[in-house]
């Protein structure tokens, strides 16, 4: 792994009791396992959303968010890669990273130490609202790809970020 000069947090968002909504949590658990010895990267998971995310991201130079999304325009398992400005271009159903741009702006306005780089990996789901503890097969297949993208984002912090969906299903 290349050296990192800035502290990074990888934050998985979701709910373990809502089948595919748990994709962010499952991905960060695997990332945490792989990065257990790297003190420059913190890996966390949460069910929180909106302004509550400030508690997690203040003080970090970089944040990588992993969550589910339902746009209805892509097959389940499609990985959307965005930065904070790209959220306006991707509409879909997910409560977790809703308002992350506003959260970052508010943190800056309050003089908090906010991340200068935000990357979001949102995985397309067919139904994030069904009760259950297992990911659907399409999302189970997507987990290794999302983990790989998170690890690549950590290794190459300033690599170009696409502003639209990729077909990595």
N, C-alpha and C positions, 0 to 999 in steps of 0.2 A: 504494500500500500504506500502511496506517495505521502510525503509529510504534509500535515495540515498546519497552517499558521493561525487559524481562527477556530474557536470552539463552535461545534455543530450540534444541533439537536435533530434527531429523527423522531417525528411525532406521528404515531398511528392513531387514527380517529375511528370510532365505531362503537358497536354494541354487540357483545358476544352472544346475545340471545336472539338476534335478528339475522339469521343465516348469513346472507352475503354482505350485510352491513358490517360484518366483522372482518372484512378483508384487510383493512388498515391495521387492525390489531394482530392478525395472523402474520402479516408481512413483517411488522416491527419485531415480533417475537423471534422470527428467524434471523433478522438483521442483528438483534441483540445477541443471539447465540454466536453469530459469526464475528462480532466485534467486541466480544466480552473483554478482551485485553487492551482495547484502544481507549485510553482515558481522554482523548480529544473529542470523542463522539459520545453524546448522551442519547440513549434510546428510551423513549417513554411511550406510554399509551394512555388514552383518555376517552371518556364518553362526553367530555365537555365540548362546548361550542361557543362561537362568538367571542365576546369580551373575556370570557373565562380563559381563553387561550393565552391571554397576556401573562398569566401566572406561569405558563410553561416557556414562553419564547423570549421574555425580557432577559437581556444579558447575553444572548447568543448572537454571534456574527451571522450564522447561517441556520436556516430551518428547512427541513424537508418534511412535508406533510404527506401522509398516505391515507386515502379515504375512498369510499364508494361514491358512485354517482349514477343517476338514472336519467340519461338524455332521451332515450328512445330512438336515437339515430344510429346507434352502433350495436354490434352484437355483444352480449355479455362476455367479459374478459378483455375487452378493448381497453388499452391504457391511454389515458389522456395525460399529457405532460404539459404543465403550465408554470408560469411564474405568477406573482400576485396580480400583475396587470392583465394576464390572460384570462382571469376568472370572468371578466365581463363578456368574453367571447364564447364561453361555454355555459349554456344554461341547462339546468337539470335539477333533479330532486336529490338533495342531501342537506341536512341541517348543519353538518359539522363545520365545513370551511366557509359557510355562508358569512359574508361580512369580514373575511380575513383582511381584505384591502383596507376597510374602514378601521379595523382593529389595529393594524399597523400604523395607519395615519394618526389615530388617537394616541397611541403610545408615543409616537414621535412628538405630537403636539404637547403631551404631558412631560416631555423631556426624558422619557425612559430610554434606556439603551436597547434599541430595536434592531432586529436582524437587517443586514443590508442585502442579503440574498435569500429569496424565498422560492422554493421549488415545490410544486404540488404534483403528486401522482394520484390521479383519480381513476378508479377502475369501474368500468361500466357494469352495471348489474341489471338483471331483469326485474327483480322484486326484492327490495331491501327491507320489506316490512313483515315478512313471514317469520313466525316464531320457529326457532330451531337453532341447533348448535353446530351444524355442519355447513360448510360452504357448498354451493352447487358445483357440479363437475366442471363447468366452464371456469369458475373462479378458482377452484383447486388447481386447474392447469395453469392459470395466470400467475399464481403465487411466485414460482421461481423467476419468471420474467420481471415481475415488480421488484423482487429482492435484488435481482441483477441491476436494475435501473437505479435503485437506491444506492447500492454499493458503488456503481459508476459515478453517481452524482457526488458521493463523498470523496472518491479518488480524484475526480476532475471537477473541482468546484466552479470553475469559470467556463465550462463547456457551454456551447450554444444550447439554448432551451427552445424547443418548438412551442408555438403558441396554439397548436391545435392537436386534435387526436391523432394517435398513431395506431396502426392496426396490429398491435402486438398480442393479439388474442391467441 
